[in-house]
Amino acid sequence: MIFKKFSTISSLSLLLNLLICQSAFAIPTIQHWQTDNGARVYFVPAPELPMIDVEIVFEAGSARDAEKPGLATLTNSLLNEGAGGYSADQIAETFDNLGANISYSVDRDMATVSLRSLTESQLLQPALKMLALLMVQPDFDKASLERVRQQMLVGLKYQQQSPSAIISNAFYPAVFGTHPYATPSDGTIDSVTAFSRDDIRAFHTQYYVAKNAVVAIVGAIDRKGAEELVNTIIAGLPSGEMPAPLPAPSPLTKAQTIHIEHPSTQTHIIMGQPGIARGDIDHFTLYVGNYILGGSGLVSRLAEEIREKRGLAYSVYSYFLPKRVKGPFIARLETRNEQTEQALKVMQETLHDFIEKGPSQEQLSKAKLGITGSFPLRIAENSDIIGYLSVIGFYGLPLDYLHNFNKNIEAVTLEMIKETFQRRLHLDKWVTITVGKKQP
């Protein structure tokens, strides 16, 4: 009722100011310290809900597989398959009875173990102790190894029939050559078949160590409680050492086009090249520019030209995937086989036009509004914040990264986008791959 005393403009202004204040207040302040055995810890207190989210991130992704593709994934997958004398069923039952969720993941840079638990001590403490046991004393017993090995082999055989998997598995070697990022994260049938328990134990011993770990914590706990939590899960890890830095990928020297025949009605198309590393000085400029080019869904330049104007694809998008060293820039779509040539031509022309001319001022203004306006929603949940914490800690980004995010977005100009895209992307040296049924 009170809002009737204000004009419409005054009401909207007040509402906007309230939203801005709430958004600024919601941006978390990150606390950081290092444990005695060398683990780096990043913590945000979030007292609103009686929950704790914990992620332990090791630099133990598939880029560390060396000549044994899939080893990082297999090692991570076996952590909950038996530890300290507990069977896989007993481990699962323990977490279920405590109302806790445990999960695992591997990408090219990192291997992650994540836990979500209630904060009540009788629930949290047993969950933390079991989590520590999984990381410190995994059994890697023969039966579990064979079971997970067979699961991975089934997945690899399925990938041989999936156009999406086929094109991804072809793209990374074509772009990265002999670089570790070329290694398929899930391995190959030959490599996974050949793994021994000794291989897995050696990988775990080398990489699952405290100095190679980042611990991210978000939840209803104070600093003292967070320190005790970290000690519970990390104290048993040997100190160890961080692995040697990854080499920089070699730049592409020429364009390459690859077609892989596949009996499907749709052709998958992917184009790309090495892009940027995390923390790159051009990150925000490329982020904003790509939001306009292909990162903003149906209103992006690629979607407008390929989907809206010509109906050549239901979905088309592009993105930079920053990694420890230069990860890829990717533009991707699917189209009917008979439209492949036209869709590819329009995608190439759209990319060339954007790199050559850049966006309009109207497009830039809308992009900034879209990115900064949605930013509070991307840090609204503890599960969102924990993801940012892990990235900030793992890649050594500034602790004020979240506070300065919108400011860095607003600082991007048209000239910056045009100059940076021309300097960083080179259509005459791109990898282009198609998977589908080639038309006569």
C-alpha positions as CSV (number, residue, x, y, z in Angstrom):
1,M,0.0,0.0,0.0
2,I,2.8,2.4,0.8
3,F,4.0,2.4,-2.8
4,K,0.9,4.4,-3.8
5,K,2.5,7.5,-2.4
6,F,5.3,7.3,-4.9
7,S,5.3,8.0,-8.6
8,T,6.0,5.1,-11.0
9,I,9.5,6.4,-11.7
10,S,10.3,6.8,-8.0
11,S,9.0,3.3,-7.3
12,L,11.1,1.7,-10.1
13,S,14.2,3.7,-9.0
14,L,13.8,2.6,-5.4
15,L,13.3,-1.1,-6.5
16,L,16.4,-0.9,-8.7
17,N,18.5,0.6,-5.9
18,L,17.3,-2.1,-3.5
19,L,18.2,-4.8,-6.1
20,I,21.7,-3.3,-6.6
21,C,22.3,-3.1,-2.9
22,Q,21.1,-6.7,-2.4
23,S,23.4,-7.9,-5.3
24,A,26.4,-6.1,-3.9
25,F,25.7,-7.5,-0.4
26,A,25.4,-11.0,-1.8
27,I,28.9,-11.0,-3.3
28,P,30.9,-13.2,-1.0
29,T,34.2,-12.2,0.6
30,I,36.7,-15.0,0.3
31,Q,39.0,-16.1,3.2
32,H,42.2,-17.9,2.3
33,W,44.9,-19.8,4.1
34,Q,47.3,-22.8,3.7
35,T,47.4,-25.9,5.9
36,D,50.6,-27.2,7.5
37,N,51.0,-29.9,4.9
38,G,50.6,-27.4,2.0
39,A,46.9,-27.5,0.9
40,R,45.4,-24.1,-0.2
41,V,42.1,-23.4,1.4
42,Y,39.3,-21.0,0.2
43,F,36.4,-20.3,2.4
44,V,33.1,-18.4,2.3
45,P,30.8,-18.5,5.4
46,A,27.1,-18.9,4.4
47,P,25.0,-19.1,7.6
48,E,21.6,-18.9,5.9
49,L,21.2,-22.7,5.6
50,P,22.5,-25.5,7.8
51,M,24.6,-26.9,5.0
52,I,28.2,-27.4,4.1
53,D,29.7,-27.7,0.6
54,V,33.3,-28.9,0.3
55,E,35.3,-29.5,-2.8
56,I,38.8,-30.9,-2.9
57,V,40.5,-30.2,-6.3
58,F,43.7,-31.8,-7.3
59,E,45.8,-31.0,-10.4
60,A,45.2,-34.5,-11.5
61,G,43.2,-34.2,-14.7
62,S,43.7,-36.1,-17.9
63,A,46.5,-33.8,-19.0
64,R,48.6,-35.8,-16.4
65,D,47.8,-39.1,-18.1
66,A,51.0,-39.0,-20.1
67,E,51.1,-42.2,-22.3
68,K,48.2,-43.8,-20.4
69,P,44.9,-42.0,-21.5
70,G,42.1,-42.5,-19.1
71,L,44.2,-43.1,-16.0
72,A,43.1,-39.9,-14.2
73,T,39.5,-40.7,-14.8
74,L,39.8,-44.3,-13.7
75,T,41.7,-43.4,-10.5
76,N,39.1,-40.8,-9.5
77,S,36.3,-43.2,-10.3
78,L,37.8,-45.8,-8.0
79,L,38.0,-43.6,-4.9
80,N,34.5,-44.6,-3.6
81,E,34.8,-48.2,-4.7
82,G,36.5,-49.2,-1.5
83,A,38.7,-47.5,1.1
84,G,40.2,-48.4,4.5
85,G,38.4,-51.8,4.5
86,Y,35.0,-50.4,3.7
87,S,33.3,-51.8,0.5
88,A,31.7,-49.6,-2.1
89,D,28.2,-50.6,-0.7
90,Q,29.3,-49.7,2.8
91,I,30.6,-46.3,1.7
92,A,27.4,-45.5,-0.2
93,E,25.3,-46.6,2.7
94,T,27.3,-44.5,5.1
95,F,26.8,-41.3,3.1
96,D,23.1,-42.1,2.6
97,N,22.5,-42.7,6.3
98,L,24.1,-39.3,7.0
99,G,22.1,-37.5,4.4
100,A,25.3,-36.5,2.6
101,N,26.0,-36.4,-1.1
102,I,29.4,-37.3,-2.5
103,S,30.5,-36.8,-6.1
104,Y,33.6,-37.1,-8.3
105,S,34.7,-35.5,-11.6
106,V,37.7,-35.2,-13.9
107,D,38.4,-32.7,-16.7
108,R,41.7,-32.0,-18.5
109,D,43.1,-29.9,-15.7
110,M,41.6,-31.2,-12.5
111,A,40.2,-34.1,-10.5
112,T,37.5,-33.1,-8.0
113,V,35.9,-34.8,-5.0
114,S,32.8,-33.0,-3.6
115,L,30.8,-33.4,-0.5
116,R,27.5,-31.8,0.6
117,S,26.4,-32.4,4.2
118,L,24.2,-31.0,6.9
119,T,26.1,-29.1,9.6
120,E,24.9,-31.1,12.6
121,S,28.1,-32.6,14.2
122,Q,26.7,-36.1,14.4
123,L,26.1,-36.0,10.6
124,L,29.0,-33.8,9.4
125,Q,31.9,-35.4,11.3
126,P,31.3,-39.0,10.1
127,A,30.9,-37.7,6.6
128,L,34.2,-35.8,6.7
129,K,36.0,-38.8,8.2
130,M,34.7,-41.0,5.4
131,L,35.7,-38.4,2.8
132,A,39.2,-38.3,4.2
133,L,39.4,-42.1,4.1
134,L,38.4,-42.2,0.4
135,M,41.2,-39.8,-0.5
136,V,43.9,-41.1,1.8
137,Q,43.3,-44.9,1.9
138,P,41.6,-46.0,-1.3
139,D,41.8,-49.8,-1.7
140,F,42.0,-50.0,-5.5
141,D,41.1,-53.7,-5.1
142,K,41.1,-56.0,-8.1
143,A,37.3,-56.6,-8.2
144,S,36.5,-52.9,-8.1
145,L,39.1,-52.1,-10.8
146,E,37.6,-54.7,-13.1
147,R,34.1,-53.5,-12.5
148,V,34.9,-49.8,-13.2
149,R,37.1,-50.8,-16.1
150,Q,34.2,-52.6,-17.8
151,Q,32.0,-49.6,-17.2
152,M,34.5,-47.3,-18.9
153,L,34.9,-49.8,-21.8
154,V,31.1,-49.8,-22.3
155,G,31.1,-46.0,-22.4
156,L,34.0,-45.9,-24.9
157,K,32.1,-48.4,-27.2
158,Y,29.1,-46.2,-27.0
159,Q,31.2,-43.1,-27.9
160,Q,32.2,-44.9,-31.1
161,Q,28.5,-44.6,-32.2
162,S,27.9,-41.1,-30.9
163,P,28.5,-38.2,-33.4
164,S,29.0,-35.8,-30.5
165,A,31.7,-37.9,-28.9
166,I,33.3,-38.7,-32.2
167,I,33.7,-35.1,-33.1
168,S,35.0,-34.1,-29.7
169,N,37.5,-36.9,-29.7
170,A,38.7,-35.8,-33.2
171,F,38.8,-32.1,-32.3
172,Y,41.3,-32.1,-29.4
173,P,44.1,-34.0,-31.2
174,A,43.6,-31.9,-34.3
175,V,43.9,-28.6,-32.3
176,F,46.5,-29.6,-29.7
177,G,48.6,-32.2,-31.6
178,T,51.0,-33.8,-29.1
179,H,50.1,-31.5,-26.2
180,P,48.6,-33.2,-23.1
181,Y,45.2,-31.6,-23.8
182,A,45.0,-33.8,-26.9
183,T,44.6,-36.9,-24.6
184,P,41.0,-38.2,-24.4
185,S,39.9,-37.9,-20.8
186,D,38.0,-41.2,-20.9
187,G,41.0,-42.9,-22.5
188,T,40.9,-45.4,-25.3
189,I,39.8,-49.1,-25.4
190,D,43.4,-50.2,-25.6
191,S,44.7,-47.9,-22.8
192,V,41.8,-48.7,-20.4
193,T,42.1,-52.4,-21.1
194,A,45.9,-52.3,-20.2
195,F,45.7,-50.4,-16.9
196,S,47.1,-52.3,-13.8
197,R,46.6,-51.6,-10.1
198,D,50.2,-50.4,-10.0
199,D,49.4,-47.7,-12.6
200,I,46.5,-46.5,-10.5
201,R,48.4,-46.6,-7.2
202,A,51.3,-44.7,-8.7
203,F,49.0,-42.0,-10.1
204,H,47.2,-41.6,-6.8
205,T,50.5,-41.5,-4.9
206,Q,51.9,-38.8,-7.1
207,Y,48.9,-36.5,-7.5
208,Y,46.6,-36.9,-4.5
209,V,48.8,-35.0,-2.1
210,A,48.3,-31.9,0.0
211,K,50.5,-29.5,-1.9
212,N,48.6,-30.4,-5.1
213,A,45.2,-29.8,-3.5
214,V,42.8,-26.8,-3.3
215,V,40.0,-27.1,-0.7
216,A,36.9,-24.9,-1.2
217,I,34.3,-24.6,1.6
218,V,31.0,-22.8,1.6
219,G,28.5,-23.1,4.4
220,A,27.1,-22.4,7.8
221,I,30.4,-22.6,9.7
222,D,32.8,-20.1,11.2
223,R,36.5,-19.7,10.4
224,K,37.6,-21.9,13.4
225,G,35.1,-24.6,12.3
226,A,36.4,-24.4,8.7
227,E,40.0,-24.9,9.9
228,E,39.0,-27.9,11.9
229,L,37.0,-29.3,8.9
230,V,40.0,-28.9,6.6
231,N,42.3,-30.6,9.1
232,T,39.9,-33.6,9.3
233,I,39.9,-34.2,5.6
234,I,43.5,-33.1,4.7
235,A,45.7,-33.9,7.6
236,G,46.2,-37.6,6.5
237,L,47.4,-36.6,3.0
238,P,51.1,-36.7,2.5
239,S,52.6,-33.3,1.7
240,G,54.0,-34.3,-1.7
241,E,54.7,-31.8,-4.5
242,M,52.9,-30.0,-7.2
243,P,53.5,-31.4,-10.7
244,A,55.6,-29.7,-13.3
245,P,53.8,-26.9,-15.2
246,L,52.1,-27.9,-18.4
247,P,53.8,-26.7,-21.6
248,A,52.0,-24.1,-23.8
249,P,50.2,-25.5,-26.8
250,S,51.8,-24.9,-30.1
251,P,49.9,-22.4,-32.3
252,L,48.3,-23.8,-35.5
253,T,50.2,-23.1,-38.6
254,K,47.6,-23.8,-41.2
255,A,43.9,-24.6,-41.6
256,Q,42.7,-28.2,-41.4
257,T,39.4,-29.7,-42.5
258,I,38.4,-33.2,-41.5
259,H,35.3,-35.1,-42.4
260,I,34.3,-38.3,-40.6
261,E,31.7,-40.4,-42.3
262,H,28.8,-41.4,-40.0
263,P,25.3,-42.9,-40.9
264,S,23.3,-40.1,-39.2
265,T,20.6,-37.7,-40.5
266,Q,22.4,-34.8,-38.8
267,T,25.9,-33.5,-39.4
268,H,27.8,-32.2,-36.5
269,I,30.2,-29.3,-37.2
270,I,32.9,-27.9,-35.0
271,M,35.4,-25.2,-35.6
272,G,38.2,-23.9,-33.4
273,Q,41.7,-23.3,-32.3
274,P,43.7,-22.8,-29.1
275,G,42.1,-19.9,-27.2
276,I,43.1,-18.6,-23.8
277,A,44.4,-19.6,-20.4
278,R,42.7,-18.8,-17.1
279,G,43.8,-15.4,-15.8
280,D,44.6,-14.2,-19.4
281,I,44.6,-10.4,-19.6
282,D,42.1,-10.6,-22.5
283,H,39.7,-12.8,-20.6
284,F,36.9,-10.3,-20.0
285,T,37.2,-8.8,-23.5
286,L,36.8,-12.2,-25.1
287,Y,34.1,-13.2,-22.7
288,V,32.0,-10.1,-23.6
289,G,32.7,-10.4,-27.3
290,N,31.8,-14.1,-27.4
291,Y,28.6,-13.4,-25.5
292,I,27.6,-11.4,-28.5
293,L,29.0,-13.8,-31.1
294,G,27.7,-17.1,-29.8
295,G,27.5,-17.3,-26.1
296,S,24.1,-15.7,-25.4
297,G,21.7,-18.3,-26.8
298,L,19.1,-17.4,-29.3
299,V,20.1,-13.7,-29.4
300,S,23.7,-14.2,-30.4
301,R,25.1,-13.3,-33.8
302,L,25.6,-16.9,-34.8
303,A,22.1,-17.9,-33.7
304,E,20.6,-15.0,-35.6
305,E,22.3,-15.8,-38.9
306,I,22.1,-19.6,-38.8
307,R,18.9,-20.3,-36.9
308,E,16.6,-17.3,-37.0
309,K,17.3,-16.1,-40.6
310,R,17.9,-19.4,-42.3
311,G,16.7,-22.2,-40.1
312,L,19.8,-24.2,-40.6
313,A,20.2,-25.4,-37.0
314,Y,18.2,-25.6,-33.9
315,S,21.3,-24.8,-31.7
316,V,24.5,-23.0,-32.6
317,Y,27.0,-21.6,-30.1
318,S,30.6,-20.6,-29.4
319,Y,32.7,-20.4,-26.3
320,F,36.2,-20.0,-24.9
321,L,37.2,-22.8,-22.5
322,P,40.1,-21.3,-20.5
323,K,42.4,-23.9,-18.9
324,R,45.7,-24.0,-17.0
325,V,47.3,-23.2,-20.4
326,K,45.5,-22.2,-23.5
327,G,42.2,-24.1,-23.8
328,P,40.2,-24.2,-27.0
329,F,37.9,-21.7,-28.6
330,I,35.0,-23.7,-30.1
331,A,32.1,-22.9,-32.5
332,R,29.6,-25.7,-32.9
333,L,26.3,-26.7,-34.5
334,E,24.3,-29.6,-35.8
335,T,22.4,-29.4,-39.1
336,R,20.7,-31.8,-41.6
337,N,23.1,-33.5,-43.9
338,E,21.9,-31.8,-47.0
339,Q,22.4,-28.4,-45.3
340,T,25.9,-29.0,-44.2
341,E,27.7,-26.9,-46.9
342,Q,25.4,-24.0,-46.4
343,A,25.5,-24.0,-42.6
344,L,29.3,-24.3,-42.6
345,K,29.5,-21.4,-45.1
346,V,27.3,-19.1,-43.0
347,M,29.1,-20.0,-39.8
348,Q,32.5,-19.1,-41.4
349,E,31.1,-15.9,-42.9
350,T,29.6,-14.9,-39.6
351,L,32.8,-15.6,-37.7
352,H,34.9,-13.7,-40.3
353,D,32.5,-10.7,-40.2
354,F,32.5,-10.5,-36.4
355,I,36.3,-10.8,-36.2
356,E,36.8,-8.2,-38.9
357,K,34.2,-5.6,-37.8
358,G,33.3,-6.4,-34.2
359,P,29.8,-5.8,-32.7
360,S,27.7,-2.7,-32.7
361,Q,27.3,-0.4,-29.7
362,E,23.8,-1.6,-29.2
363,Q,24.9,-5.2,-29.1
364,L,27.7,-4.4,-26.6
365,S,25.3,-2.4,-24.3
366,K,22.8,-5.3,-24.3
367,A,25.6,-7.8,-23.7
368,K,26.9,-5.9,-20.7
369,L,23.4,-5.6,-19.3
370,G,22.7,-9.3,-19.8
371,I,26.0,-10.4,-18.2
372,T,26.0,-8.0,-15.2
373,G,22.3,-8.3,-14.7
374,S,22.4,-12.1,-14.4
375,F,25.6,-12.2,-12.3
376,P,23.9,-12.1,-8.9
377,L,21.9,-15.2,-10.0
378,R,25.2,-17.0,-10.7
379,I,26.3,-16.6,-7.1
380,A,22.9,-17.0,-5.5
381,E,23.4,-20.6,-4.3
382,N,26.1,-22.2,-2.2
383,S,26.6,-24.7,-5.1
384,D,27.3,-21.7,-7.4
385,I,29.8,-20.1,-5.0
386,I,31.7,-23.4,-4.4
387,G,32.3,-23.7,-8.1
388,Y,33.8,-20.2,-8.3
389,L,35.9,-20.8,-5.2
390,S,37.4,-24.0,-6.8
391,V,38.3,-22.1,-10.0
392,I,39.7,-19.1,-8.1
393,G,41.8,-21.3,-5.9
394,F,43.0,-23.8,-8.5
395,Y,44.0,-21.2,-11.1
396,G,45.3,-18.6,-8.6
397,L,42.8,-15.9,-9.6
398,P,42.5,-12.7,-7.4
399,L,40.5,-13.1,-4.2
400,D,38.4,-10.1,-5.3
401,Y,37.6,-11.7,-8.6
402,L,33.8,-11.9,-7.8
403,H,33.7,-8.3,-6.4
404,N,35.4,-6.9,-9.6
405,F,33.5,-9.1,-12.1
406,N,30.9,-6.6,-13.2
407,K,33.5,-3.8,-13.2
408,N,35.7,-5.7,-15.5
409,I,32.7,-6.4,-17.8
410,E,31.7,-2.8,-17.9
411,A,35.3,-1.7,-18.8
412,V,35.2,-3.6,-22.2
413,T,34.8,-1.3,-25.2
414,L,34.1,-1.9,-28.9
415,E,37.7,-1.2,-29.8
416,M,38.9,-3.7,-27.3
417,I,36.7,-6.4,-28.7
418,K,37.6,-5.8,-32.3
419,E,41.4,-5.5,-31.6
420,T,41.5,-8.6,-29.3
421,F,39.4,-10.9,-31.6
422,Q,41.6,-10.0,-34.6
423,R,44.7,-10.6,-32.6
424,R,43.6,-13.9,-30.9
425,L,41.5,-15.7,-33.6
426,H,42.7,-16.6,-37.1
427,L,40.2,-18.1,-39.4
428,D,43.0,-19.1,-41.9
429,K,44.4,-21.4,-39.3
430,W,41.4,-23.1,-37.9
431,V,40.5,-26.7,-37.5
432,T,37.1,-27.6,-39.0
433,I,35.6,-31.1,-38.4
434,T,32.3,-32.5,-39.7
435,V,30.8,-35.8,-38.6
436,G,27.8,-37.1,-40.7
437,K,26.8,-38.5,-44.0
438,K,28.5,-36.8,-46.8
439,Q,26.2,-35.7,-49.6
440,P,26.9,-36.7,-53.2
